[in-house]
Amino acid sequence: MRKRNGQSNARVLIVDDEFHVARSAAMVLSQAGYECETCPNVESALKVLEHQGADVIIADMRMPGMDGMDLLKNVKSKDPDLAVVMSVPLPAAESAKEALRGGAFGCVTKPFDSEELSAVVNRAVEMSALQRENRKLREQLDVATVAAGFIAEAPKSRQLVSMIRRVASSRTTALIEGETGTGKELVARMLHYWSNRADGPFLAINCKALADGVVESELFGHEKGSFTGAIRDRAGCFERASGGTLFLDEIGEAGPDFQAKLLRVLEDGEVLRVGGSKPRKVDVRIVTATNRKLRNEVAAGRFRADLYFRLSVIPLRIAPLRERHEDILPLARHFLAFHSTEAGRPLMLSPEAEEALLAHRWPGNVRELENVIERAVVMSGQETLMPEAFAFDDDGSDEELVQVAGIARAAGIDSAVGANMAAGSATDSNQVEVAEKPVEPSEEGTLQESLDRAATMRIRAALSAAGGNRVDAATALGVDRTTLYRLMKRLSL
C-alpha cells in the first residue's frame, strides 16, 4: 500500500458497485473537507490504493465477485494501520459482527446517514493517523535502543560508529563488509536511523533468497497480467522503500541477472515494472552488505567491477569480534542483562566465566556470543555463571585453555614454567591412585605446553589432598567434575 505523507486533507476511498450510493457518500464527505474517490469494485480499488493510497476506505460488504470482506483481508495483510469502514445492509447486527471480527474499524448502515458517516470517518482518520504515528515511534525507538546497545569499547568499533554518524546523512551508497554474525544489518539500520530518511521505510532484502526467475519482479514490481500468477499490480522493493533505505544483504551472492538490473537502477534512478510501459522514479538510498571480499569476487570475474564501484562509494568494515577484544565483556554483560531480565532472575558472570569468554575465538562473532549467553541463562541453575555454563560452538579447546590457565595460577606457577607428571590409574568412577613421582621445573615448549605442565601438577596435588576423589578435587580446583574429567583425559592423568 502506498503511504500518504504530507497530505493536507485526508483521502477517503469509497468502494461500492452502486454508483449513486458511492457518489452520495463522496458528496457528503467532500463537504466535510475530505478528498474522495469512488471505485465500482475491489479490483479497481486495489489499483488505486497501490498508486495513490488512502487514509480511510469505505467498502460495501456485499458486492459481486470480490466483496468488502475480501478487500478488508487484502488491506490488513499489507497495511494494518489503514482504517476500513464497512457499509452493511439492514438489519446490520450479524454483518457488523462479521466485519468487526475481520478487522474493520467500524460499520455504517445503508442507506447512509450523513452525520453518522462523517462521524465514523472522522474517528477513523484520527485513529489511523495515531496508529501510524505510534508504529513509527515504536520502530524508531526499537532502532534507537539497538543503536544505543551497539557496544563500541574497542578502538575499531569507536572508529566505525564515528564513520556511521559522519556518512549517515548522505544519500550515497554504502557497502558494509564483515564476517557472518558481526552485525551488518544493525549498522545498516543505524545508517538509516541517523539519516534524514529516518521517517521513511527501511526495507531489508536478502539477495541470496531471490531466485533468478523472480529477481526483476521482486526488485521492480509487476503489472497485473504480466505473467502467470500476476493477478494484481505489485510494487517492487525499490518502490516500497522510496523515501527511505533499501538494504540489500548478501550482495556477494547476487547472480549476473540481479547485478545487471541493480546497476541499471543505480544509473537511471528509475524502475520499470514487469509488463509496464512507463518508468517510475524512485528516491531510495542503497546500502549493501556482504561477508565476502568483493574485490576478490571482482578479480575472479564473479562480480561486476562497474557495480562494485557504484556500491562501495562509502565502504564500512566491521571487524570480527576476535579483533575487538575490548567489546567482548561489555557485549556479554549487555546480553546477560537482557536475557536474565526476560528469564526473571538476576545473573552475573564469575571472573572465571569472563576469562572463558575472553579466551574464546568467537568464529560466529557477536551472534555466537549472544547465543552462548542466552543458552547459559536458560540452562544454568546458579545466579553466578561459571565457565561450564557455556556451550561453545567449537570443540571446547578455548574453555579448556581457560581452565588450565586458572588451575596453573592457583598452583602459584608462572605460565612459562611447568612440570612433567606421570599419570595415575583409576580405581573407581571417582577415585584415582596418585603417583608419587616428583616433578621437575621446565621452561621448554610452547605456552600451551607450559600451562599443561603447571595444570598437571596442580591437579595432581588436588587429587592427592582429596585422597584420589575426583569430585572433591574438582571442588577444590573450582571446576565442575566433567571439566576435570576432560582435562585429566587430555593431560593423560
DAURBEL-V353177 format. One record per backbone hydrogen bond with DSSP energy under -0.5 kcal/mol. NH is the residue of the N-H (numbers start at 1). CO is the residue of the C=O. Records with the same first field share a line. If there is no record, write none. Layout:
NH=CO ; CO
//
This chain:
2=49
5=3
12=10 ; 35
13=56
14=12 ; 37
15=13 ; 58
16=14 ; 39
19=17
22=18
23=19
24=20
25=21
26=22
27=23
28=24
29=25
30=26
31=27
32=28
33=30
34=29
35=10
36=34
37=12
39=14
42=66
45=41
46=42
47=43
48=44
49=45
50=46
51=47
52=48
53=48
55=11
56=11
57=83
58=13
59=57 ; 85
60=15
61=87
63=61
68=60
69=61
71=67
72=68
73=69
74=70
75=71
76=72
77=73
78=74 ; 75
79=75
82=79
83=55 ; 81
85=57 ; 83
86=84 ; 106
87=59
88=86 ; 108
90=110
96=92
97=93
98=94
99=95
100=96
101=97
102=98
103=100
104=99
105=84
106=84
108=86
110=88
114=112
117=113
118=114
119=115
120=116
121=117
122=118
123=119
124=120
125=121
126=122
127=123
128=124
129=125
130=126
131=127
132=128
133=129
134=130
135=131
136=132
137=133
138=134
139=135
140=136
141=137
142=138
143=139
144=140
145=141
146=142
147=143
148=144
149=145
150=147
151=149
158=154
159=155
160=156
161=157
162=158
163=159
164=160
165=161
166=162
167=163
168=164
170=167
174=286
175=314
176=174 ; 288
177=175 ; 316
178=290
182=179
187=183
188=184
189=185
190=186
191=187
192=188
193=189
194=190
195=192
198=195
200=197
203=201 ; 245
204=202
205=247
207=205 ; 249
209=206
210=207
211=209
214=211
215=211 ; 212
218=214
219=215
220=216
221=216 ; 217
222=234
223=274
225=230
226=223
230=227
231=229
234=222
236=220
237=218
238=219
240=236
241=237
242=239
243=283
244=241
245=201
246=285
247=203 ; 245
248=246 ; 287
249=205 ; 247
251=248 ; 289
253=250
254=251
259=255
260=256
261=257
262=258
263=259
264=260
265=261
266=262
267=263
268=264
269=265
271=280
274=221
276=273
279=277
280=271
282=269
284=282
285=244
287=246 ; 285
288=174
289=248
290=176
294=292
296=293
297=293
298=294
299=295
300=296
301=298
302=297
303=297
308=304
309=305
310=306
311=307
312=308
313=310
314=173
315=313
316=175
318=177 ; 316
319=317
323=320
324=321
327=324
328=324 ; 325
329=325
330=326
331=327
332=328
333=329
334=330
335=331
336=332
337=333
338=334
339=335
340=336
341=337
342=338
343=339
344=340
345=340
348=383
350=385
354=350
355=351
356=352
357=353
358=354
359=355
360=356
365=362
366=181
367=181 ; 364
368=364
369=365
370=366
371=367
372=368
373=369
374=370
375=371
376=372
377=373
378=374
379=375
380=376
385=348 ; 383
389=386
390=387
392=390
400=396
401=397
402=398
403=399
404=400
405=401
406=402
407=403
408=404
409=405
410=406
411=407
412=409
413=408
417=414
418=442
420=440
424=493
427=431
428=431
432=468
433=425
435=433
442=418
450=446
451=447
452=448
453=449
454=450
455=451
456=452
457=453
458=454
459=455
460=456
461=457
462=458
463=459
464=460
465=461
466=462
467=464
468=463
469=466
470=430 ; 468
473=469
474=470
475=471
476=472
477=473
478=474 ; 475
479=474
484=480
485=481
486=482
487=483
488=484
489=485
490=486
491=487
492=489
493=488
//
